[in-house]
Amino acid sequence: MKNLYQSIFQEAYQKLNIAQKSAVDHIEGPVLCVAGPGTGKTELLAVRIGNILNKTNIGPSGILCLTYTEAGVTAMRQRLRKYIGPESFKVNIHTYHGFCNMVISENLPAFSEYGELQQIDDLQKLELMRKLIDGMSMDNPLKKLKGDPYREKGKLSNLFSHMKRENWSTEYIINAVDRYRDQLMVDENFLYNRRTKNKETGIYSEVGDPNLNKIGKEMARYDNLIAGAQEFSTYQTLMYKNKYYDFDDMILWVLDKFNHDENLLLNYQERFQYILVDEYQDTNGSQNELLYKLANYWERPNLFVVGDDDQAIYRFQGANVSNIIDFKMSFDPKEIVLTENYRSTQAILDASKNLIEHNEDRLASKFENIDKNLHAATQNNTPNEKPKISICNNPVQEEAHIIEQINELLNQGVQYKDIAIIYRNHKHAQDLIQYFKYSKIPFNLTKKENILNQIIVKKLVNLLSVIGAEYKFPDQISNLQLEIMYYDFLEINPRDIGRLSYHLYASSVEGNKISWRDSISNRKILDEWEMSDVDKILHFSRKLESWIAAIPNHTLQSWIEIVMTESGLLRSILNNSDATNEMEAVKVFFEWVKDLSVSNIELDIESLLELINTMNENGISKDFNKIFSHENGINLMTAHGSKGLEFEYVFMIKMTQDIWANKSSSQFEY
């Protein structure tokens, strides 16, 4: 480490507490670091990497750091750059998928069988699921003979993704169900508690005998799970035949090569002498197996994992505890627990402890030596007040109460940016968002939304639909013909559209039917119908004819660009209050059409509209980030999105059982 950064590193090291220093200093052998919220985990990882470089002969390229998100990769590299400078770019910091992509790109001949595959999208997956279900035998419980024959597609897709993420085979699932059946045979809830006669056979079951009828009903719930798991290999074959792969396949490819190519695995085992893993509680089965493959070359690998079973986001509680327990059993690691919290007051930490202790599957309840009671590291000027619980009679009263509390804080001199409102899903804050917009209260919010649900994109799609319909089926009657004329960017007088609608209807009743397209192009007719701005309507008509004529002479994307520009749609966006988000939605839509055109050179407006209709019918979205940003704004976010952030004043809303409780069943899960 160069002298320029040595002092910065030493300063950061000296600021660490005893437990953090222990985690940084134990660079040899396996280490399990249980890091509660606000305990300085990210800083610790960066300083630990600096310490490895400081105390060993290993270069930065011999270190592998795995984290869960691209945002985590960026944050880690920025933090590391502060301590070791340009050398930070030589440290291998990846997500699991990023690491696998690196392995594949460095060994293209070994992965040549996957070279022609393209990543499957949601529409292609929908079509593949339909093919899969169509090919099932008539007695398959997943093949529905009444109603929607494809209603199991969502659950099947979810099951297959889960099998890939956890690296579960069909046999594994069947064996797991069999083990569950065996457990029920001795479960007191499924045993007879009195001598019972079978009405059909006349045979008596004694106290303590398994209640086979009750067990059978319970196990029937798993028939669809087994049937779905048995279709997994067929699904994978369909994927390969259609030259598709999905995001989860990349890890499985690398695992397969590591299992069958000892030299390939050995190369990466020897290259990475030190491995660090962030957010270990969220590591799934296939990722965990990949990690074990890399580490198992050494009897005592230099493997450092940091996580907290109480902070699982991507895995359910029981799974992440199992992860950490398996790590303890496999590697007998040095165990370090970080309990000094730098984010909250002791009153908040105590309240959090009382809440989380209701979870039964916790490390602290399974291992006496793991004490996860958090302590406020610094008692600054923040009052040590207990969290306040406000009980409201209904959502409207709750929102009014929050607004009242915010106004009180503002009167005390608190700034908007120091306030956060946290909720489970963005929909739970919709009424507050509308109030903030109406009251011109600044706020910060980033949320994913479907571009196809954005008003500006709906207007564009409807306009394209009318033009496309007139190209293929001229003079067909459609409600959209008059609707699009109301769009503000066309600047047609709404009263004229109303008159046009009346006269078109009257002419059809009187037997003198005239088409919409002919009427808007005929000055004489428009004058007779007393239009106030005939030139505007004629201008639109000329543009319409131009757009129709342009369809066969341009690619789909260039034609759409012409319509967006000449219609005034793009110009109108710039004058709107939400111009940034509207422009982003239109941009994402246009880029999406370009991508579709690359993969399907035959794509035309008709097939595009059919595709959009299919997406809408099946709940398939094309997302973009809708952003509301203000330097001094109230911060609105989901509980998921708030992880790792801190604010002076926090409101948690809609804290009711029906909103926050885990749903045990879902239309997407078996």
C-alpha positions as CSV (number, residue, x, y, z in Angstrom):
1,M,0.0,0.0,0.0
2,K,1.5,3.3,-1.0
3,N,2.4,5.9,1.6
4,L,-0.1,8.3,0.2
5,Y,-3.0,6.0,1.4
6,Q,-1.2,4.4,4.4
7,S,-2.1,7.2,6.7
8,I,-5.7,7.3,5.5
9,F,-6.0,3.5,6.1
10,Q,-4.4,3.8,9.6
11,E,-6.8,6.6,10.5
12,A,-9.8,4.4,9.5
13,Y,-8.4,1.4,11.3
14,Q,-7.9,3.4,14.6
15,K,-11.6,4.5,14.5
16,L,-12.8,0.8,14.6
17,N,-14.1,-0.6,17.8
18,I,-12.7,-3.8,19.4
19,A,-15.0,-6.2,17.6
20,Q,-14.5,-4.5,14.2
21,K,-10.7,-4.6,14.7
22,S,-10.9,-8.3,15.5
23,A,-12.8,-8.9,12.2
24,V,-10.2,-6.9,10.3
25,D,-7.2,-8.5,12.0
26,H,-8.3,-12.2,11.7
27,I,-7.2,-12.4,8.0
28,E,-6.2,-16.1,8.1
29,G,-8.8,-18.9,8.2
30,P,-12.6,-18.9,8.0
31,V,-14.4,-16.1,9.8
32,L,-18.1,-15.6,10.5
33,C,-19.0,-12.0,11.3
34,V,-22.5,-11.4,12.5
35,A,-23.1,-7.7,11.9
36,G,-26.3,-6.2,13.2
37,P,-27.8,-3.1,11.5
38,G,-25.8,0.1,11.7
39,T,-22.7,-1.7,13.0
40,G,-20.3,-0.4,10.3
41,K,-20.2,-3.5,8.1
42,T,-19.3,-1.8,4.8
43,E,-16.5,0.2,6.4
44,L,-15.2,-3.0,8.0
45,L,-15.0,-4.9,4.7
46,A,-13.1,-2.1,3.0
47,V,-10.6,-1.8,5.9
48,R,-10.2,-5.6,6.0
49,I,-9.2,-5.7,2.4
50,G,-6.7,-2.9,3.0
51,N,-5.3,-4.9,6.0
52,I,-4.9,-8.0,3.8
53,L,-2.9,-6.0,1.3
54,N,-0.9,-4.4,4.1
55,K,0.1,-7.6,5.9
56,T,0.4,-10.2,3.2
57,N,2.2,-10.6,-0.1
58,I,-1.1,-11.1,-1.9
59,G,-1.8,-8.6,-4.6
60,P,-5.3,-7.0,-5.1
61,S,-6.1,-9.4,-7.9
62,G,-5.8,-12.3,-5.4
63,I,-8.8,-11.0,-3.5
64,L,-12.4,-11.8,-4.3
65,C,-15.3,-9.9,-2.7
66,L,-18.8,-11.1,-3.5
67,T,-21.8,-8.9,-2.7
68,Y,-25.5,-9.1,-3.6
69,T,-26.2,-6.1,-5.8
70,E,-24.5,-3.9,-8.4
71,A,-25.1,-1.0,-6.0
72,G,-23.2,-2.9,-3.3
73,V,-20.3,-3.4,-5.8
74,T,-20.1,0.3,-6.5
75,A,-20.3,1.3,-2.9
76,M,-17.6,-1.2,-1.9
77,R,-15.2,0.0,-4.7
78,Q,-15.7,3.6,-3.8
79,R,-15.0,3.0,-0.1
80,L,-12.0,0.8,-1.0
81,R,-10.6,3.5,-3.4
82,K,-10.4,5.9,-0.4
83,Y,-8.0,3.6,1.4
84,I,-5.9,1.9,-1.3
85,G,-6.3,4.3,-4.3
86,P,-6.1,3.0,-7.9
87,E,-5.3,-0.5,-6.6
88,S,-8.9,-0.8,-5.7
89,F,-9.8,-1.4,-9.4
90,K,-7.6,-4.6,-9.3
91,V,-9.6,-6.1,-6.5
92,N,-12.3,-8.5,-7.8
93,I,-15.5,-7.1,-6.5
94,H,-18.5,-8.8,-8.1
95,T,-22.1,-9.9,-7.7
96,Y,-22.4,-13.7,-8.0
97,H,-23.7,-13.3,-11.5
98,G,-21.0,-10.8,-12.3
99,F,-18.4,-13.3,-11.1
100,C,-19.9,-16.1,-13.2
101,N,-20.0,-13.8,-16.2
102,M,-16.2,-13.2,-15.7
103,V,-15.5,-16.9,-15.5
104,I,-17.5,-17.5,-18.7
105,S,-15.9,-14.6,-20.6
106,E,-12.4,-15.8,-19.6
107,N,-13.1,-19.4,-20.7
108,L,-15.3,-19.0,-23.8
109,P,-14.3,-22.4,-25.4
110,A,-15.4,-24.3,-22.3
111,F,-18.8,-22.6,-22.5
112,S,-19.2,-22.6,-26.3
113,E,-22.4,-24.7,-26.1
114,Y,-24.1,-21.7,-24.6
115,G,-22.7,-19.2,-27.1
116,E,-25.8,-18.9,-29.3
117,L,-28.3,-18.7,-26.5
118,Q,-30.1,-15.4,-25.8
119,Q,-31.6,-14.3,-22.5
120,I,-35.3,-15.1,-22.3
121,D,-37.7,-12.2,-21.6
122,D,-41.0,-12.4,-19.8
123,L,-43.0,-12.7,-23.1
124,Q,-40.8,-15.5,-24.4
125,K,-41.1,-17.3,-21.0
126,L,-44.9,-17.0,-21.2
127,E,-44.9,-18.6,-24.6
128,L,-42.6,-21.4,-23.4
129,M,-44.9,-22.0,-20.4
130,R,-47.8,-22.4,-22.7
131,K,-45.9,-24.9,-24.8
132,L,-45.0,-26.8,-21.7
133,I,-48.6,-27.0,-20.5
134,D,-49.9,-27.9,-24.0
135,G,-47.5,-30.9,-24.0
136,M,-48.6,-32.3,-20.7
137,S,-50.7,-35.4,-20.5
138,M,-54.4,-35.1,-19.9
139,D,-54.2,-36.6,-16.4
140,N,-51.5,-34.1,-15.3
141,P,-52.9,-32.1,-12.3
142,L,-51.4,-29.0,-13.8
143,K,-53.3,-29.3,-17.0
144,K,-56.6,-27.5,-16.4
145,L,-59.5,-28.7,-18.5
146,K,-61.9,-25.9,-17.4
147,G,-61.3,-22.1,-17.3
148,D,-57.9,-20.8,-18.2
149,P,-55.8,-23.8,-19.3
150,Y,-52.6,-21.9,-18.5
151,R,-53.5,-20.6,-15.0
152,E,-50.6,-22.6,-13.5
153,K,-48.0,-20.8,-15.6
154,G,-47.1,-18.2,-12.9
155,K,-46.6,-20.9,-10.2
156,L,-44.6,-23.1,-12.6
157,S,-42.3,-20.2,-13.5
158,N,-41.8,-19.3,-9.9
159,L,-41.0,-23.0,-9.0
160,F,-38.5,-23.4,-11.8
161,S,-36.7,-20.2,-10.8
162,H,-36.6,-21.3,-7.2
163,M,-35.2,-24.7,-8.2
164,K,-32.4,-23.0,-10.1
165,R,-31.6,-20.5,-7.4
166,E,-31.4,-23.2,-4.8
167,N,-29.9,-25.7,-7.1
168,W,-32.7,-28.2,-6.3
169,S,-33.2,-31.2,-8.5
170,T,-36.6,-32.9,-9.1
171,E,-35.4,-35.8,-7.0
172,Y,-34.4,-33.4,-4.2
173,I,-38.0,-32.0,-4.0
174,I,-39.6,-35.5,-4.2
175,N,-37.4,-36.7,-1.4
176,A,-38.1,-33.6,0.7
177,V,-41.9,-34.3,0.3
178,D,-41.3,-37.9,1.3
179,R,-39.4,-36.9,4.4
180,Y,-42.2,-34.5,5.3
181,R,-44.7,-37.4,5.0
182,D,-42.5,-39.5,7.3
183,Q,-42.5,-36.7,9.8
184,L,-46.3,-36.5,9.8
185,M,-46.4,-40.3,10.6
186,V,-45.1,-39.4,14.1
187,D,-46.4,-35.9,14.4
188,E,-48.9,-35.8,17.4
189,N,-51.2,-33.5,15.4
190,F,-51.6,-36.3,12.8
191,L,-52.1,-39.2,15.3
192,Y,-55.3,-40.7,16.6
193,N,-56.0,-39.4,20.1
194,R,-58.7,-42.1,20.7
195,R,-59.6,-45.5,19.4
196,T,-61.4,-45.0,16.1
197,K,-63.3,-47.4,13.8
198,N,-63.0,-47.1,10.0
199,K,-66.5,-47.0,8.6
200,E,-65.6,-48.7,5.3
201,T,-63.3,-51.5,6.5
202,G,-64.5,-51.9,10.1
203,I,-60.9,-51.9,11.2
204,Y,-60.0,-50.0,14.4
205,S,-57.1,-47.6,14.7
206,E,-55.5,-47.4,18.2
207,V,-54.5,-44.3,20.1
208,G,-51.1,-43.1,18.7
209,D,-51.7,-44.7,15.2
210,P,-51.1,-42.4,12.3
211,N,-54.3,-40.8,10.9
212,L,-53.8,-41.8,7.3
213,N,-56.9,-39.9,6.1
214,K,-55.7,-36.7,7.7
215,I,-52.1,-37.2,6.4
216,G,-53.4,-37.9,2.9
217,K,-55.3,-34.6,2.9
218,E,-52.2,-32.7,4.0
219,M,-50.0,-34.4,1.4
220,A,-52.5,-33.7,-1.4
221,R,-51.4,-30.1,-1.1
222,Y,-48.1,-31.2,-2.5
223,D,-49.3,-33.0,-5.6
224,N,-49.0,-30.0,-7.8
225,L,-45.5,-29.3,-6.4
226,I,-44.3,-32.7,-7.4
227,A,-46.0,-32.6,-10.8
228,G,-44.4,-29.2,-11.4
229,A,-40.9,-30.4,-10.3
230,Q,-41.3,-33.4,-12.7
231,E,-41.7,-30.9,-15.6
232,F,-38.4,-29.1,-14.8
233,S,-36.2,-31.2,-17.2
234,T,-38.8,-30.8,-20.0
235,Y,-38.8,-27.0,-19.4
236,Q,-35.0,-26.9,-19.5
237,T,-35.0,-28.9,-22.8
238,L,-37.5,-26.4,-24.3
239,M,-35.3,-23.5,-23.2
240,Y,-32.3,-25.0,-24.9
241,K,-34.2,-26.0,-28.1
242,N,-35.4,-22.4,-28.4
243,K,-31.9,-21.1,-27.7
244,Y,-32.9,-19.4,-24.4
245,Y,-31.3,-19.0,-21.1
246,D,-32.4,-17.0,-18.0
247,F,-30.5,-15.1,-15.4
248,D,-30.3,-18.0,-12.9
249,D,-28.7,-20.3,-15.5
250,M,-25.4,-18.6,-15.5
251,I,-24.5,-19.8,-12.0
252,L,-25.6,-23.3,-12.8
253,W,-23.4,-23.4,-16.0
254,V,-20.3,-22.4,-13.9
255,L,-21.2,-24.9,-11.2
256,D,-21.5,-27.6,-13.8
257,K,-18.1,-26.8,-15.3
258,F,-16.5,-26.6,-11.9
259,N,-17.9,-30.1,-11.1
260,H,-16.6,-31.6,-14.4
261,D,-13.4,-29.6,-15.1
262,E,-11.0,-29.9,-12.2
263,N,-8.4,-27.7,-13.8
264,L,-10.9,-24.9,-14.4
265,L,-11.9,-25.0,-10.8
266,L,-8.3,-25.2,-9.6
267,N,-7.4,-22.1,-11.6
268,Y,-9.9,-20.0,-9.6
269,Q,-9.2,-21.7,-6.3
270,E,-5.6,-20.8,-6.6
271,R,-6.2,-17.3,-8.0
272,F,-8.3,-16.1,-5.1
273,Q,-6.4,-16.6,-1.8
274,Y,-8.8,-14.4,0.1
275,I,-12.6,-14.4,-0.3
276,L,-15.0,-12.0,1.4
277,V,-18.8,-12.3,1.2
278,D,-21.3,-9.5,2.0
279,E,-25.0,-10.0,3.0
280,Y,-24.3,-13.7,3.5
281,Q,-27.8,-14.2,5.0
282,D,-29.3,-13.7,1.5
283,T,-27.0,-16.1,-0.3
284,N,-29.1,-18.8,-2.0
285,G,-28.4,-22.5,-2.6
286,S,-26.6,-22.2,-5.9
287,Q,-24.6,-19.2,-4.8
288,N,-23.6,-20.9,-1.6
289,E,-22.5,-24.0,-3.5
290,L,-20.3,-21.8,-5.8
291,L,-18.7,-20.3,-2.7
292,Y,-18.0,-23.7,-1.2
293,K,-16.4,-24.9,-4.5
294,L,-14.0,-22.0,-4.4
295,A,-13.2,-22.4,-0.8
296,N,-12.9,-26.2,-0.4
297,Y,-9.5,-26.5,-2.0
298,W,-8.0,-25.3,1.4
299,E,-8.4,-27.1,4.7
300,R,-8.8,-23.8,6.4
301,P,-9.8,-21.3,3.7
302,N,-9.3,-17.6,4.1
303,L,-13.1,-17.1,3.8
304,F,-14.8,-14.2,5.5
305,V,-18.6,-14.0,5.5
306,V,-20.5,-11.2,7.1
307,G,-24.3,-11.1,7.5
308,D,-27.2,-11.0,9.9
309,D,-30.0,-13.5,9.9
310,D,-32.4,-10.8,11.2
311,Q,-31.9,-8.7,8.0
312,A,-32.8,-11.2,5.3
313,I,-34.4,-9.6,2.3
314,Y,-34.2,-12.1,-0.5
315,R,-34.6,-15.3,1.5
316,F,-37.1,-16.4,4.1
317,Q,-36.1,-16.5,7.7
318,G,-35.5,-20.3,8.1
319,A,-33.3,-20.5,5.0
320,N,-30.9,-17.8,6.0
321,V,-30.4,-19.2,9.5
322,S,-29.7,-22.6,7.9
323,N,-27.1,-20.9,5.6
324,I,-25.2,-19.5,8.6
325,I,-25.5,-22.7,10.6
326,D,-24.2,-24.8,7.7
327,F,-21.2,-22.4,7.4
328,K,-20.5,-22.9,11.1
329,M,-20.6,-26.7,10.8
330,S,-18.6,-26.8,7.6
331,F,-15.7,-24.5,8.5
332,D,-15.7,-24.1,12.3
333,P,-14.9,-20.4,11.8
334,K,-13.7,-17.7,14.1
335,E,-17.0,-16.0,15.3
336,I,-17.2,-12.3,15.7
337,V,-20.4,-10.4,16.6
338,L,-20.7,-6.7,16.0
339,T,-23.1,-5.1,18.5
340,E,-22.1,-1.4,18.6
341,N,-24.7,0.5,16.6
342,Y,-23.8,3.9,15.1
343,R,-27.2,4.7,13.7
344,S,-29.9,4.7,16.4
345,T,-30.6,5.6,20.0
346,Q,-30.7,2.8,22.7
347,A,-34.5,3.3,23.0
348,I,-34.9,2.4,19.3
349,L,-32.6,-0.5,19.5
350,D,-34.4,-1.9,22.6
351,A,-37.8,-1.6,20.8
352,S,-36.3,-3.4,17.7
353,K,-35.0,-6.2,19.9
354,N,-38.4,-6.7,21.5
355,L,-39.9,-6.9,18.1
356,I,-37.4,-9.2,16.4
357,E,-37.4,-11.7,19.3
358,H,-40.8,-12.9,18.2
359,N,-38.9,-14.7,15.4
360,E,-38.1,-18.2,16.4
361,D,-35.5,-19.0,13.8
362,R,-32.7,-16.8,15.0
363,L,-29.0,-17.5,15.6
364,A,-29.4,-15.9,19.1
365,S,-32.0,-18.4,20.1
366,K,-30.0,-21.4,18.8
367,F,-26.5,-20.5,20.0
368,E,-25.9,-19.2,23.6
369,N,-22.5,-17.8,22.7
370,I,-24.1,-15.4,20.1
371,D,-25.3,-12.3,21.8
372,K,-26.9,-9.9,19.3
373,N,-28.1,-7.3,21.7
374,L,-27.2,-4.0,20.1
375,H,-25.8,-1.1,22.0
376,A,-25.9,2.6,20.9
377,A,-22.2,3.4,20.3
378,T,-22.6,7.1,20.8
379,Q,-25.2,9.1,22.7
380,N,-25.1,12.4,20.9
381,N,-27.5,15.2,21.1
382,T,-30.4,13.1,19.9
383,P,-33.0,12.6,22.7
384,N,-33.2,9.0,23.8
385,E,-37.0,8.9,23.3
386,K,-38.9,5.7,22.8
387,P,-40.6,5.1,19.5
388,K,-44.1,6.5,19.5
389,I,-47.1,4.4,18.5
390,S,-50.1,6.2,17.2
391,I,-53.3,4.2,16.7
392,C,-55.7,5.7,14.2
393,N,-59.3,4.6,13.3
394,N,-58.8,4.5,9.6
395,P,-56.3,5.3,6.8
396,V,-57.5,8.9,6.3
397,Q,-57.1,9.6,10.0
398,E,-53.6,8.1,9.9
399,E,-52.5,10.3,6.9
400,A,-54.0,13.4,8.6
401,H,-52.0,12.6,11.7
402,I,-48.8,12.1,9.8
403,I,-49.2,15.4,8.0
404,E,-49.9,17.1,11.3
405,Q,-46.8,15.6,12.9
406,I,-44.7,16.7,9.9
407,N,-46.0,20.3,10.2
408,E,-45.1,20.3,13.8
409,L,-41.5,19.3,13.0
410,L,-41.3,22.0,10.3
411,N,-42.5,24.6,12.8
412,Q,-39.6,23.5,15.1
413,G,-37.1,24.2,12.3
414,V,-36.7,20.6,11.0
415,Q,-36.0,20.4,7.3
416,Y,-37.9,18.1,4.9
417,K,-34.8,16.2,4.0
418,D,-34.4,15.0,7.6
419,I,-37.8,13.2,7.5
420,A,-38.5,9.8,6.1
421,I,-41.7,7.9,5.6
422,I,-41.3,4.1,5.3
423,Y,-43.9,1.6,4.2
424,R,-44.1,-1.9,2.8
425,N,-45.1,-1.2,-0.8
426,H,-45.3,2.0,-2.8
427,K,-49.0,1.7,-3.2
428,H,-49.4,2.2,0.6
429,A,-48.1,5.8,0.2
430,Q,-50.1,6.7,-2.8
431,D,-52.6,9.0,-1.0
432,L,-49.8,10.8,0.8
433,I,-47.9,11.3,-2.5
434,Q,-51.0,12.8,-4.0
435,Y,-51.3,15.2,-1.1
436,F,-47.7,16.2,-1.3
437,K,-48.1,16.9,-5.0
438,Y,-51.2,19.0,-4.4
439,S,-49.7,20.9,-1.5
440,K,-46.4,21.4,-3.4
441,I,-44.5,19.7,-0.6
442,P,-41.1,18.5,-2.0
443,F,-40.3,14.8,-1.7
444,N,-37.8,12.2,-2.9
445,L,-39.1,8.9,-4.3
446,T,-37.8,6.3,-6.7
447,K,-40.0,3.5,-7.7
448,K,-40.4,1.0,-10.6
449,E,-43.4,1.5,-12.8
450,N,-44.7,-0.1,-15.9
451,I,-44.1,2.2,-18.9
452,L,-47.2,0.7,-20.5
453,N,-49.3,2.1,-17.6
454,Q,-47.9,5.7,-18.1
455,I,-50.4,8.1,-19.5
456,I,-48.0,9.5,-22.1
457,V,-47.1,6.0,-23.4
458,K,-50.8,5.0,-23.5
459,K,-51.5,8.0,-25.6
460,L,-48.6,7.1,-27.9
461,V,-49.7,3.5,-28.2
462,N,-53.3,4.5,-28.9
463,L,-52.2,6.9,-31.6
464,L,-50.0,4.2,-33.2
465,S,-53.0,1.8,-33.0
466,V,-55.3,4.1,-34.9
467,I,-52.7,4.8,-37.6
468,G,-51.9,1.1,-37.9
469,A,-55.6,0.2,-38.1
470,E,-56.2,2.8,-40.9
471,Y,-53.3,1.4,-42.8
472,K,-54.6,-2.2,-42.7
473,F,-58.4,-1.7,-42.5
474,P,-59.3,1.8,-43.8
475,D,-62.5,3.4,-42.6
476,Q,-63.2,0.9,-39.8
477,I,-65.2,2.4,-36.9
478,S,-63.2,2.7,-33.6
479,N,-63.7,4.6,-30.4
480,L,-60.0,5.4,-30.4
481,Q,-60.4,7.6,-33.5
482,L,-62.1,10.4,-31.6
483,E,-60.3,9.7,-28.4
484,I,-56.9,10.4,-29.8
485,M,-58.1,13.8,-31.2
486,Y,-58.6,14.9,-27.6
487,Y,-54.8,14.5,-26.8
488,D,-53.4,17.8,-25.8
489,F,-50.4,17.6,-28.1
490,L,-52.6,17.6,-31.2
491,E,-54.1,20.9,-30.1
492,I,-57.6,20.3,-31.5
493,N,-60.5,22.2,-29.9
494,P,-62.5,19.7,-27.7
495,R,-65.8,21.3,-28.8
496,D,-65.0,20.6,-32.4
497,I,-64.3,16.9,-31.5
498,G,-67.7,16.8,-29.8
499,R,-69.4,18.3,-32.9
500,L,-67.6,15.8,-35.1
501,S,-68.8,12.9,-33.0
502,Y,-72.3,14.2,-33.1
503,H,-72.4,14.6,-36.9
504,L,-70.7,11.3,-37.6
505,Y,-73.3,9.5,-35.5
506,A,-76.2,11.6,-37.1
507,S,-75.0,10.8,-40.6
508,S,-74.9,7.1,-39.9
509,V,-78.5,7.2,-38.5
510,E,-79.8,9.2,-41.4
511,G,-78.2,6.7,-43.9
512,N,-75.7,9.2,-45.2
513,K,-72.8,7.5,-43.5
514,I,-69.4,9.2,-43.9
515,S,-66.2,7.8,-42.5
516,W,-64.2,9.5,-39.8
517,R,-61.1,9.7,-42.1
518,D,-63.1,11.3,-44.9
519,S,-64.8,13.8,-42.7
520,I,-61.6,15.2,-41.1
521,S,-60.0,15.7,-44.5
522,N,-62.9,17.5,-46.2
523,R,-63.0,21.3,-45.6
524,K,-66.5,21.6,-47.0
525,I,-67.9,19.1,-44.6
526,L,-66.1,20.6,-41.6
527,D,-67.4,24.0,-42.5
528,E,-71.0,22.6,-42.8
529,W,-70.6,21.0,-39.4
530,E,-69.5,24.4,-38.0
531,M,-66.1,23.6,-36.7
532,S,-64.4,26.5,-35.0
533,D,-60.9,25.6,-36.1
534,V,-61.1,23.8,-39.4
535,D,-57.4,24.3,-40.1
536,K,-56.3,22.4,-37.0
537,I,-58.4,19.4,-38.0
538,L,-57.2,19.5,-41.6
539,H,-53.6,19.7,-40.4
540,F,-54.1,16.6,-38.2
541,S,-55.7,14.8,-41.2
542,R,-52.7,15.6,-43.5
543,K,-50.4,14.3,-40.8
544,L,-52.5,11.2,-40.4
545,E,-52.3,10.4,-44.1
546,S,-48.6,11.1,-44.1
547,W,-48.0,8.7,-41.1
548,I,-50.2,6.0,-42.8
549,A,-48.2,6.3,-46.1
550,A,-44.9,6.1,-44.2
551,I,-45.6,2.7,-42.6
552,P,-44.3,0.5,-45.5
553,N,-41.4,2.9,-46.2
554,H,-39.7,2.9,-42.8
555,T,-38.5,0.6,-40.1
556,L,-40.8,0.3,-37.2
557,Q,-38.6,2.3,-34.9
558,S,-37.9,5.1,-37.4
559,W,-41.7,5.3,-38.2
560,I,-42.5,5.6,-34.5
561,E,-39.9,8.3,-34.1
562,I,-41.5,10.2,-37.0
563,V,-45.0,10.0,-35.3
564,M,-43.6,11.1,-31.9
565,T,-41.9,14.1,-33.4
566,E,-44.4,15.3,-35.9
567,S,-47.4,14.8,-33.6
568,G,-46.1,17.3,-31.1
569,L,-45.9,14.6,-28.4
570,L,-42.2,15.2,-27.6
571,R,-42.6,18.9,-27.6
572,S,-45.6,18.7,-25.3
573,I,-43.7,16.7,-22.7
574,L,-41.1,19.4,-22.2
575,N,-43.9,21.8,-21.1
576,N,-45.3,19.3,-18.5
577,S,-44.5,19.5,-14.7
578,D,-43.4,15.9,-14.8
579,A,-41.3,16.2,-18.0
580,T,-38.3,14.2,-16.7
581,N,-40.4,11.1,-15.9
582,E,-42.5,11.3,-19.0
583,M,-39.5,11.7,-21.3
584,E,-37.8,8.8,-19.6
585,A,-40.9,6.6,-20.1
586,V,-41.1,7.4,-23.8
587,K,-37.3,6.9,-24.1
588,V,-37.5,3.4,-22.4
589,F,-40.5,2.5,-24.7
590,F,-38.6,3.6,-27.8
591,E,-35.4,1.7,-26.8
592,W,-37.5,-1.4,-26.0
593,V,-39.1,-1.2,-29.6
594,K,-35.6,-0.9,-31.0
595,D,-34.4,-4.0,-29.1
596,L,-37.5,-6.0,-30.2
597,S,-36.8,-5.0,-33.8
598,V,-33.2,-6.2,-33.6
599,S,-34.3,-9.7,-32.4
600,N,-37.3,-9.8,-34.8
601,I,-36.6,-8.0,-38.1
602,E,-40.2,-8.8,-39.2
603,L,-41.7,-6.8,-36.3
604,D,-44.4,-4.4,-37.5
605,I,-46.9,-2.2,-35.9
606,E,-49.6,-4.9,-35.9
607,S,-47.4,-7.4,-34.1
608,L,-46.1,-4.8,-31.7
609,L,-49.7,-3.9,-30.6
610,E,-50.5,-7.6,-30.3
611,L,-47.4,-8.0,-28.1
612,I,-48.4,-5.1,-25.9
613,N,-52.0,-6.5,-25.6
614,T,-50.6,-9.9,-24.5
615,M,-48.4,-8.2,-21.9
616,N,-51.3,-6.3,-20.5
617,E,-53.5,-9.4,-20.3
618,N,-50.8,-11.4,-18.5
619,G,-49.6,-8.8,-16.1
620,I,-46.2,-8.6,-17.8
621,S,-44.6,-5.2,-17.3
622,K,-41.8,-3.2,-18.9
623,D,-40.4,-1.3,-16.0
624,F,-38.5,2.0,-15.7
625,N,-37.5,4.0,-12.6
626,K,-39.9,6.8,-11.9
627,I,-38.0,9.4,-9.9
628,F,-39.1,12.4,-7.9
629,S,-36.1,14.3,-6.6
630,H,-35.6,17.4,-4.5
631,E,-32.6,18.5,-2.6
632,N,-34.7,19.3,0.4
633,G,-37.5,16.8,0.2
634,I,-39.3,14.3,2.4
635,N,-37.9,10.8,1.8
636,L,-40.4,8.2,0.8
637,M,-39.3,4.6,0.5
638,T,-40.2,0.9,1.1
639,A,-38.7,-0.9,4.1
640,H,-36.7,-2.9,1.6
641,G,-35.2,0.3,0.1
642,S,-34.5,1.9,3.4
643,K,-31.8,-0.7,4.4
644,G,-28.6,1.0,5.4
645,L,-30.0,4.5,5.4
646,E,-30.5,6.9,8.3
647,F,-32.7,9.9,9.0
648,E,-33.4,12.1,12.0
649,Y,-37.2,11.5,12.0
650,V,-38.9,8.4,10.6
651,F,-42.5,7.6,10.2
652,M,-43.5,3.9,9.6
653,I,-47.1,3.8,8.2
654,K,-49.8,1.2,7.5
655,M,-48.3,-1.0,10.3
656,T,-51.1,-3.6,10.3
657,Q,-51.1,-7.3,10.3
658,D,-52.9,-7.7,7.0
659,I,-50.2,-5.5,5.2
660,W,-47.0,-6.7,6.8
661,A,-47.7,-10.4,7.6
662,N,-46.1,-12.9,5.3
663,K,-48.8,-14.5,3.0
664,S,-48.6,-18.2,3.3
665,S,-50.2,-18.8,-0.1
666,S,-49.9,-17.1,-3.4
667,Q,-51.1,-17.4,-6.9
668,F,-47.4,-17.7,-7.8
669,E,-46.3,-20.4,-5.3
670,Y,-47.0,-24.0,-4.6
